[in-house]
Amino acid sequence: MMKDFPGASQTFDFQDQEDFARLHDRLVQVGYLDPGLLEALGLKDFSGIKCDDHGVLLERINTDSALHTLVRLFLMEQTVEKTRVERALLPLTISSLVNAGLVFCRADGIRAAVKLLPFQGLALAFDLTAFMETDLRENYVMGVGASTITLSNLTIRRPSRQTLDLGAGCGVQAFLASQHSDHTIAVDINPRANQLSRFNAKLNQLPTVECLQGDFFGPVAGQTFDLVVSNPPFVISPETRFIYRDGGLEADSVTRRIVQTVPGYLNEGGYCQILCNWAQIKGRPWQDRLAEWFDKTGCDAWVMRSESLAADIYASTWIRHTEFFDREMEFKDRLHKWMAYYQNLDIESVGAGLITMRKSSARQNWFRADESPEKMVGPCGECVQKGFERKDFLETVQDDQVLLNSRLCLSPDIRLEQQFEPGDGQWKPNKTLISLARGFVYKGSTDPLMANLIIKCNGKRLLKELLPDIAHTLGAPLEQMTPAICRLIRKFIEQGFLLPDTQ
């Protein structure tokens, strides 16, 4: 284990505060923050760079340009000749970067002490993977991973007077939220995370972001928010080896504690969005267990499950993600420890997804839990918000007669596909598929009769005025068909194929 790691004890700050602007300006000048950099390197995202890719990527950035130098230094974690780094970062000095904890000097050149990642116009400093092999690894600060991207894509981006990023890490969710918030607070219990988020806020010139250190909601006691976002230490583990991963509470108690505490910090109508894992108990529907979390919170809640992993697969994935084993036996010993923990708690699998809450304390609250769509196209925060609005509408039309007296509109993103199969020398209709082309790309099969009913929903006619044609076509009594049709219509509304005429 590496006991001494350059930058491990740094406070991440420039002695000359003007160096923050100098570094940011230089990154912009050379194109380091340009979204076209990904395309130029032939990558889908920087967070996916693997050691196996280094040989190919280094061939693509083999010039002495300032951009290629900084990519080699901060993204590829290569040792770069000192004079090249000096030229690339002028007017900053190497000593300034060393004192700030960004780089360190070696006999053969300059090496990065942190990752400096371009992400959605931001420059984000966070820990290198090698920091996990030090004695200070508990304080490891992660950067942009799959969970980061998922939460940012699903965050509701309406204007917010004040936003809280709980468990902020390097600060990325707070920084993105600052673009639509008057004031944003980033809270993390990890002192190193707090230092890096402060550094990143200054580097990205975000004066409306405040970075505080503390546990859960302690640093913001007495304050309320229009939006709370959280990517907390949600991993269900018997360990406390990493602050960013292990919450230190039993099973999924970290997430449950946030769910049951956050209502006191939300303004009426305010949202809380948590990307998390939860335990799925043997013999019990996961929806029922989670529904109990929200009882008496005064919040409507929508849980979208994106994944469910068997306990052994889940444990193996996370153990290999953070541990470095010299012998396979060490891995097996760790896995047995995790599995014994799960078995003691009757955990047979682990669910993953997004919890979204909205404070609505003046009426009876609703709870929704379902599977996420297989595909999401583009930022989908608006889809989450619209989903809440449609659920509100569905709560008002639980009686079929009320639903039948409503007017519905067709989503402009709806698509219909007819599949055919060969038979008797001609094409025979096989399946009629319905899907959405943007946002939450729900899809499924329907039949021509329902497809023809849906296309007539233009917001001008009552739903009940559209049903007689179907009854006539099938030669069935209308009253006999109505309950089944209403059930299908509600599902189409829930998933966004059909919209209340108010949307």
C-alpha positions in Angstrom: 0.0 0.0 0.0 1.2 3.5 -0.9 1.5 5.4 2.4 2.7 8.6 0.8 0.8 10.0 -2.0 1.5 13.4 -3.5 -1.3 15.8 -2.8 -2.9 13.6 -0.1 -2.5 16.2 2.6 -3.2 19.2 0.4 -6.0 21.7 1.0 -6.4 22.3 -2.7 -6.2 26.1 -3.0 -4.0 28.6 -4.9 -1.9 30.9 -2.8 -2.6 33.6 -5.5 -6.4 33.5 -5.9 -6.0 35.0 -9.4 -4.5 31.6 -10.4 -8.0 30.1 -10.4 -9.0 32.5 -13.3 -5.7 31.9 -15.0 -6.1 28.2 -15.0 -9.7 28.3 -16.1 -8.9 30.8 -18.9 -6.0 28.6 -20.1 -8.2 25.5 -20.2 -10.7 27.4 -22.3 -8.1 28.8 -24.6 -6.5 25.5 -25.5 -9.9 23.7 -26.0 -9.7 21.5 -22.9 -13.3 22.3 -22.0 -14.6 22.2 -25.6 -17.2 19.4 -26.1 -15.6 18.7 -29.4 -12.6 17.2 -27.5 -14.4 13.9 -27.0 -15.0 13.6 -30.7 -11.4 14.5 -31.5 -10.2 11.8 -29.2 -12.7 9.3 -30.5 -14.3 8.8 -27.1 -17.9 8.6 -25.9 -17.0 10.0 -22.4 -13.9 10.7 -20.5 -14.9 8.7 -17.5 -14.7 5.5 -19.5 -11.0 5.8 -20.3 -9.4 2.4 -19.4 -5.8 1.4 -19.1 -6.2 -0.8 -22.1 -7.1 2.3 -24.2 -3.9 4.2 -23.4 -1.8 3.0 -26.2 -4.3 4.0 -28.9 -5.2 7.3 -27.2 -1.6 8.3 -26.8 -1.1 7.9 -30.5 -4.0 10.3 -31.1 -2.5 13.0 -28.8 1.2 12.8 -29.9 1.8 16.4 -30.7 3.5 19.1 -28.5 0.3 21.2 -28.5 -0.9 22.6 -25.2 -4.2 20.7 -25.5 -2.4 17.3 -26.1 0.0 18.0 -23.2 -2.9 18.7 -20.7 -4.8 15.6 -21.9 -1.7 13.4 -21.4 -1.1 15.0 -17.9 -4.6 15.2 -16.4 -6.7 12.6 -18.3 -4.2 10.0 -19.3 -2.2 10.3 -16.0 1.1 10.3 -17.9 4.4 11.8 -16.8 5.1 14.8 -19.0 8.3 16.7 -19.6 8.4 19.8 -17.3 9.1 22.3 -20.1 6.0 21.0 -22.0 3.8 21.5 -19.0 5.2 25.0 -18.4 4.4 26.0 -22.0 0.9 24.5 -21.9 -0.1 26.3 -18.7 1.5 29.7 -19.1 1.1 32.1 -17.3 0.7 29.7 -14.4 3.9 28.3 -12.8 4.6 24.7 -11.9 5.2 25.7 -8.3 1.8 27.2 -8.1 0.2 23.9 -9.3 2.4 21.9 -6.9 1.4 24.0 -3.9 -2.3 23.7 -4.9 -2.0 19.9 -4.9 -2.7 19.5 -8.6 0.6 18.1 -9.8 3.9 16.8 -8.3 7.4 16.8 -9.7 9.4 13.7 -10.5 12.9 13.3 -11.8 11.6 12.5 -15.3 8.9 15.2 -15.4 5.5 16.3 -14.0 2.7 14.0 -12.9 -0.9 14.8 -12.0 -1.9 14.4 -8.4 -5.6 14.6 -9.2 -7.7 14.0 -12.2 -8.9 17.2 -14.0 -11.9 16.2 -16.0 -13.9 18.3 -18.6 -17.7 17.7 -18.0 -20.5 19.7 -19.5 -18.4 22.8 -19.6 -16.9 22.3 -16.2 -13.4 21.4 -15.1 -13.6 19.0 -12.2 -10.7 18.0 -9.9 -11.1 14.7 -8.1 -8.9 11.8 -6.9 -7.0 9.4 -9.0 -7.8 5.7 -8.7 -4.3 5.3 -7.1 -5.5 7.2 -4.1 -7.5 4.1 -3.1 -4.3 2.3 -2.4 -3.1 4.8 0.2 -3.6 4.8 4.0 -6.0 7.8 3.4 -8.2 5.9 1.0 -11.2 6.3 3.3 -11.4 9.9 2.1 -11.2 9.1 -1.6 -13.3 11.5 -3.7 -14.9 10.1 -6.8 -15.4 12.0 -10.0 -17.9 11.5 -12.8 -19.2 8.0 -13.0 -22.3 6.3 -14.3 -24.3 7.4 -11.3 -23.2 11.0 -11.7 -24.4 11.1 -15.3 -27.7 9.4 -14.5 -28.6 11.8 -11.7 -27.6 14.8 -13.8 -29.7 13.6 -16.7 -32.7 13.0 -14.5 -32.5 16.2 -12.3 -35.5 18.5 -12.6 -34.1 21.7 -14.0 -36.8 24.2 -13.1 -35.8 27.6 -11.5 -34.9 27.1 -7.8 -34.4 29.7 -5.1 -32.1 27.5 -3.2 -30.7 24.0 -4.0 -28.9 21.5 -1.8 -26.5 18.8 -3.1 -26.3 16.3 -0.2 -23.2 14.1 -0.3 -21.7 16.4 -2.9 -18.3 14.8 -3.5 -16.3 16.9 -5.9 -19.4 19.1 -6.3 -20.6 18.3 -9.8 -24.4 18.1 -9.1 -24.2 21.4 -7.2 -22.4 23.1 -10.1 -24.9 21.9 -12.6 -27.8 23.0 -10.4 -26.3 26.4 -9.9 -27.2 27.1 -13.6 -30.9 27.3 -12.6 -30.6 28.1 -8.9 -30.2 31.5 -7.1 -28.1 29.8 -4.4 -26.7 26.3 -4.1 -25.1 24.5 -1.1 -22.9 21.5 -1.5 -22.6 19.4 1.7 -20.3 16.4 2.3 -19.0 14.8 5.5 -15.7 14.1 3.9 -13.2 17.0 4.5 -11.3 16.1 1.4 -14.4 16.2 -0.7 -15.2 19.6 0.8 -11.8 20.9 -0.1 -12.1 19.7 -3.7 -15.6 21.0 -4.1 -14.4 24.4 -2.9 -11.5 24.3 -5.3 -13.8 23.3 -8.2 -16.3 26.0 -7.4 -13.6 28.7 -7.5 -12.0 27.2 -10.7 -15.4 27.2 -12.5 -16.2 30.7 -11.3 -19.4 29.8 -9.4 -19.8 32.3 -6.6 -23.4 31.2 -5.9 -22.2 27.8 -4.8 -21.4 27.4 -1.1 -19.5 24.3 0.1 -20.0 23.1 3.7 -18.6 20.1 5.6 -20.9 18.1 7.9 -23.0 15.0 8.3 -26.4 14.7 6.6 -28.5 17.9 7.0 -26.5 19.2 10.0 -24.7 22.1 8.1 -28.1 23.4 6.7 -30.2 23.2 9.9 -33.1 25.6 9.7 -32.9 26.1 6.0 -35.3 25.0 3.3 -34.9 24.2 -0.4 -36.8 24.1 -3.7 -34.6 21.2 -4.8 -32.4 18.6 -3.0 -30.3 16.3 -5.1 -28.3 13.4 -3.6 -25.9 10.7 -4.8 -25.2 9.5 -1.3 -23.0 6.6 -0.1 -25.7 4.1 -1.0 -23.8 0.8 -1.4 -25.2 -1.9 0.8 -22.1 -3.2 2.5 -20.8 -4.5 5.8 -17.8 -2.2 5.6 -16.8 1.4 6.3 -13.7 1.5 4.1 -14.7 4.4 1.9 -16.8 7.5 2.8 -18.1 7.9 -0.7 -19.3 4.3 -0.9 -20.2 3.0 2.6 -22.7 5.0 4.6 -21.9 3.2 7.9 -25.5 2.4 8.6 -27.2 -1.0 8.3 -28.3 -2.0 4.7 -30.0 0.9 3.0 -30.6 3.0 6.1 -28.6 6.0 4.7 -31.1 6.4 1.9 -34.1 5.8 4.2 -32.8 8.4 6.6 -32.6 11.0 3.8 -36.1 10.1 2.6 -37.6 10.5 6.1 -35.6 13.6 7.0 -35.7 15.7 3.8 -39.4 16.8 4.0 -38.4 19.1 6.8 -35.9 20.8 4.5 -38.2 21.1 1.4 -40.4 24.1 0.6 -43.9 23.2 -0.3 -43.8 21.9 -3.9 -40.1 21.3 -3.7 -38.4 18.2 -5.1 -35.9 15.8 -3.7 -34.1 13.4 -6.1 -31.9 10.5 -4.8 -29.9 8.1 -6.9 -29.5 5.0 -4.7 -29.6 1.3 -4.0 -32.1 -0.5 -1.8 -32.3 -4.0 -0.2 -34.8 -6.4 -1.7 -35.9 -8.8 1.0 -36.6 -12.5 0.3 -40.4 -13.1 -0.2 -41.4 -9.5 -0.1 -42.2 -7.2 -3.1 -39.7 -4.4 -3.2 -42.5 -1.9 -3.9 -44.2 -2.7 -0.6 -41.1 -2.2 1.4 -40.2 1.1 -0.1 -43.8 2.4 0.1 -43.4 2.3 3.9 -40.5 4.7 3.8 -42.7 7.5 2.5 -45.6 7.0 5.0 -46.4 10.3 6.8 -43.6 12.2 5.0 -46.1 14.6 3.4 -44.5 13.9 0.1 -45.6 12.3 -3.2 -43.0 9.8 -4.3 -42.0 8.1 -7.5 -39.4 5.3 -7.5 -38.0 4.2 -10.8 -36.0 0.9 -10.7 -33.3 0.8 -13.3 -31.6 -2.4 -12.2 -31.9 -5.4 -9.9 -28.9 -7.6 -9.1 -28.6 -10.8 -7.2 -26.8 -10.3 -3.9 -23.6 -12.2 -5.0 -23.3 -10.4 -8.3 -23.8 -7.0 -6.5 -21.2 -7.8 -3.9 -18.7 -9.0 -6.5 -19.1 -5.9 -8.6 -18.5 -3.5 -5.8 -15.7 -5.4 -4.2 -13.8 -5.5 -7.5 -14.6 -1.9 -8.1 -12.7 -0.7 -5.1 -10.3 -3.4 -4.0 -6.9 -4.5 -5.5 -6.1 -8.1 -4.7 -2.8 -9.9 -5.0 -4.5 -13.3 -4.6 -7.9 -14.6 -5.6 -8.4 -16.0 -2.1 -8.4 -12.5 -0.7 -11.4 -11.7 -3.0 -13.2 -14.8 -1.9 -12.7 -14.0 1.7 -14.2 -10.5 1.2 -17.1 -11.9 -0.8 -18.0 -14.4 1.9 -18.0 -11.6 4.4 -20.5 -9.6 2.3 -22.7 -12.6 1.6 -22.9 -13.5 5.3 -24.0 -9.9 6.0 -26.8 -10.2 3.3 -28.0 -13.5 4.5 -28.3 -12.2 8.1 -30.6 -9.5 6.8 -32.5 -11.7 4.4 -31.3 -9.6 1.4 -31.5 -11.7 -1.7 -31.0 -8.9 -4.3 -30.4 -5.2 -4.5 -32.4 -2.7 -6.5 -31.0 0.5 -8.0 -32.7 3.5 -9.4 -34.0 7.0 -8.7 -36.3 8.2 -5.9 -38.1 11.5 -6.5 -40.1 13.1 -3.8 -42.3 16.3 -4.0 -43.5 18.0 -0.8 -47.3 18.1 -1.0 -48.4 18.4 2.6 -52.0 19.7 2.1 -53.5 16.5 0.8 -53.3 12.7 0.8 -50.1 11.7 -0.9 -49.5 9.1 -3.6 -46.7 6.6 -4.2 -45.6 5.1 -7.5 -43.0 2.5 -8.1 -42.2 0.9 -11.5 -39.4 0.0 -13.8 -37.5 2.6 -15.7 -37.8 2.7 -19.4 -35.1 0.7 -21.2 -33.8 3.8 -22.9 -33.7 7.5 -22.1 -33.0 10.1 -24.8 -31.5 13.4 -23.8 -31.8 15.2 -20.4 -35.0 13.8 -18.8 -35.6 16.0 -15.8 -38.7 17.5 -17.5 -40.0 13.9 -18.1 -39.8 13.3 -14.3 -41.7 16.6 -13.6 -44.3 15.8 -16.2 -44.7 12.3 -14.8 -45.6 13.9 -11.4 -48.2 16.1 -13.2 -49.7 13.1 -15.0 -49.9 11.1 -11.8 -51.7 14.1 -10.1 -54.2 13.9 -12.9 -54.7 10.2 -12.6 -55.4 10.6 -8.9 -58.4 12.8 -9.9 -59.8 10.3 -12.4 -59.8 7.0 -10.5 -63.5 6.6 -11.2 -64.0 5.5 -14.8 -66.9 7.9 -15.4 -64.6 10.8 -14.4 -61.9 9.6 -16.8 -64.4 9.2 -19.6 -65.5 12.8 -19.2 -61.9 14.1 -19.7 -60.2 15.3 -22.9 -56.8 13.8 -23.8 -54.1 14.7 -26.2 -51.6 12.6 -28.1 -48.0 13.0 -27.3 -46.1 14.6 -30.2 -43.3 12.0 -29.5 -45.5 8.9 -30.0 -44.6 6.5 -32.7 -46.5 3.5 -34.2 -44.8 0.6 -35.9 -46.6 -2.2 -37.7 -44.7 -5.5 -38.1 -45.6 -8.1 -40.7 -44.7 -11.8 -41.1 -44.8 -13.9 -44.3 -47.7 -16.3 -44.8 -49.5 -17.8 -47.7 -47.6 -15.7 -50.2 -48.4 -12.4 -48.6 -47.5 -10.2 -45.7 -49.6 -10.8 -42.6 -49.8 -8.3 -39.7 -47.9 -9.6 -36.7 -47.4 -6.9 -34.1 -48.4 -3.3 -33.6 -45.7 -1.5 -31.5 -46.1 1.8 -29.8 -43.2 3.8 -28.4 -42.0 7.3 -27.5 -39.1 8.8 -29.5 -37.7 11.3 -26.9 -37.2 11.5 -23.2 -38.4 8.3 -21.4 -38.6 5.9 -24.4 -41.4 3.7 -23.1 -42.5 1.0 -25.6 -44.8 -1.9 -25.9 -47.4 -3.7 -28.1 -50.9 -2.6 -28.7 -53.6 -3.5 -31.2 -55.0 -1.6 -34.2 -58.2 -0.8 -32.3 -56.4 0.9 -29.4 -54.1 2.6 -31.9 -57.0 4.1 -33.7 -58.6 5.2 -30.5 -55.3 6.9 -29.4 -54.9 8.8 -32.7 -58.3 10.4 -32.2 -57.3 11.9 -28.9 -56.8 15.5 -30.0 -58.0 17.4 -26.8 -61.3 18.4 -28.5 -63.6 15.4 -27.8 -64.4 13.7 -24.5 -62.9 10.2 -24.2 -66.4 8.7 -23.9 -67.3 10.0 -27.3 -64.5 7.9 -28.9 -65.5 4.6 -27.5 -68.6 3.7 -29.4 -66.6 3.1 -32.6 -64.6 0.4 -30.9 -67.6 -1.3 -29.5 -69.3 -1.2 -32.9 -66.2 -2.7 -34.6 -66.0 -5.5 -32.1 -69.7 -6.0 -31.9 -69.5 -6.0 -28.1 -71.5 -4.1 -25.5 -69.9 -0.8 -24.6 -70.4 -1.1 -20.9 -68.6 -4.5 -21.0 -65.5 -3.1 -22.7 -65.2 0.2 -20.8 -63.3 -1.0 -17.7 -60.6 -2.7 -19.7 -60.2 0.3 -22.0 -60.0 2.7 -19.1 -57.2 0.5 -17.5 -55.2 0.8 -20.8 -55.9 4.5 -21.1 -54.5 5.1 -17.6 -51.3 3.2 -18.4 -50.9 5.2 -21.6 -51.3 8.4 -19.5 -48.9 7.2 -16.8 -46.2 6.6 -19.4 -46.8 9.7 -21.4 -48.3 8.4 -24.6 -51.5 10.3 -23.8 -51.6 13.7 -22.0 -54.3 15.5 -20.1 -55.4 18.5 -22.2 -53.7 20.7 -19.5 -50.3 19.4 -20.7 
